[in-house]
Amino acid sequence: MGCSRANVRYPLMLTILGFAMIVTFLVLIMMKKLSPIAALVLIPALFCVFVGKGAKLGDYVIDGVTSLAPTAAMLMFAIVYFGVMIDVGLFDPIVRGILKFCKADPMRIVVGTAVLAAIVSLDGDGSTTFMITVSAMYPLYKRLKMSLVVMTGVAAMANGVMNTLPWGGPTARAATALKLDASDIFVPMIPALLVGLLFVFVLSYVLGVRERRRLGVLTLDEVLEEEKATETVLVGSGGSADGKASMRKGGTAAAGVTGGAGSGTDAPEGATGSAGSADSGDDDTFQGLDPNRSTLRPKLYWFNALLTVGLLTAMIMEWLPIPVLFLLGAALVLSVNFPHIPDQKARLAAHADNVLNVSGMVFAAAVFTGVLQGTGMVDHMAKWMVDVIPGSMGPHMALVTGILSLPLTYFMSNDGFYFGVLPVLAEAGAAHGVTPLEMARASLVGQPLHMSSPLVPAVYVLVGMAKVEFGDHTRFVVKWAALTCLVILGAGMLFGII
C-alpha cells in the first residue's frame, strides 16, 4: 500500500517541481536577478538535486549538450557567414531600400521590421532571419531612440508565423509523428496563417504609431539630408573599428524628439536605444558602416549573392545537414573574400563576441533541457496536462490541442511536444472522431509564441545582436505572441480548417 502511494506521489512531485523550475527561471530572468546563462545552468542543477537525482546531473547535461551541439555549431558558423556577408556589403542594397521606405518614421520602421523578418523567414531558419533583420534595422532603432524590444518582438512573431513552412521544422515534425504528408497539413492552413501574418503587420502598425507618438515629431528632412551628405549606409555589424564612420549622438534624427529617452507603454525600462539602455556604451557615438569601408567586396557581389542563394536552397532541399552547410559556407566565403590569413583572423575576431554569447547560451540551455528530460519532469508535466482535460472536451480535441500548443511549445522543445505529446492528444481525439490532420494543424498554432521560448537557440541570436535583455523581451512579447496564436486558432476554426 505504501509503495503504491509512493508511486503516485513521485510523478506528482516531478510535475510540481517541473513547473516550479520553469516559473523560477522565468521570474529570476524577468526580474534580472540572474543572467540567462546563469539561470539556465544553476536553476536546473538545483532542482535536479531536489528531485533526488543529483548524482545523474552529469549524465543529463552531457545528453543535453550532445543533442544541442549541432545547433550550436550551426549558429556559430551561421553568425560568421552572415557577419562576413554584412561586412562585404551583400545586404547594403536591401538596407538602402528599407531606409528609402522608412524615411525615419517609427511607424514605417516597425512595419518594415515585420515585413523584412517575414520575407527572410522563407529560408526556414530563425537564426538567419534574426541576423539579417537585426543587422538591417538595429541602427535605425538606435538612432531614433526607438524601443529595441519592439524590434525583437515584432521580428520573433513574424518569424514564428512563417516557421510553420513545411521546411521550417514544426510541420515536418507533426507529419512525422502522426505519419501524415506535410503538404496535407500545411496547405489547408495557409488562409489561417495569412490571417495571423496580417495580424502581425497590423500589430506592427499599432506599435509603430505608439512609438511615433512617444518620440514626438521627428525632423525627417534634416535626417535625410544628413544621410545624403554623409552617404552612410546604416548596417549593424560586429565589425571592428576599420571602416566605421562616427556620428554625433542621435544625429539630427533626435532633433525635435519630445519623447526623449523614455520607455514606451509596453517597452521595459532600459530597453530603448537611449541612454541608460543595456547598450549604453554605444550611445555616446552612433556607429554606422562606411560605404567605403575596407571590408567591402563589390567585385565579388554576385559571387556572394549566388553563394547565399545556393546555401539557402541547399538548406530547404536538405542536401546536407544545416551545420555542415554553414561550416562549408563560412570557410568558403572567408577564403574567397579575404584570401590573406590576417584578414580572415580579423573578420573572425570581429564576430567572436556574438559567436561566444550565442553558443554559450545554447550550451547553457542544454543543461535546462537535459534536466527537464532526464529527470522525467517534462513527460509528467505533459501527461498531467493531458489528464486534466475533461472527457466532455473529447469532440473538441483539435481546439484543446491548439490552446495547449501555446504553453507546451513554450516550455518544451518542438521535438518533445510533437513526438511526445501530440501523438497522445491525437489518440484521444481519434476516439471522438477528430482526424489526425485536424490535430496536426492545430498543433502549429503555438509557433509565434514558441519562437520566443528560452529553449529556442535562435532567440538568443535575436536578443544578443539587438543588445536586449532576454527578460525585457519576454515581458514584452509573450502577450502579443499569445494573441497572435489565438488569432490563428480562431481563423482556423472559422474557416473549418481545424
Buried (B, 14 or more C-beta within 10 A) or exposed (E): EEEEEEEEEBBEBBBBBBBBBBEBBBEBBBEBEBBBBEBBBBBBBEBBEEBEBEEBBEEBBEBBBEBBBEBBBBBBBBBBBBBBBBBBBBBBEBBBEBBEBBBBBBBBBBBBBBBBBBBBBBBBBBBBBBBBBBBBBBBBBBBBBBBBBBBBBBBBBBBBBBBBBBBBBBBBBBBEBBEBEBEBBBEBBEBBBEBBBEBBBEBBBBBBBBBBBBBEEBBBEBBBEBBEEBEBBBBBBBBBEEBBBEBEEBBBBBEEBEBEBBBBEBBBEBBBBBBEBBBEEBBEEBBBBBBEBEBBBEEBBEBBBEBBEEBBEBBBEEEEEBBBBBBBBBBBBBEBBBEEEEBBEBBBEBBBEBBEBBBBBBBBBBBBBBBBBBBBBBBBBBBBBBEEBEEEEBEBBBBBBBBBBBBBBBBBBBBBBBBBBBBEBBBBBBEEEBBBBBBBBBBBBBBBBBBBBBBBBBBBBBBBBBBBBBBBBBBBBBEBBBBBBBBBBBBBBEBEBB
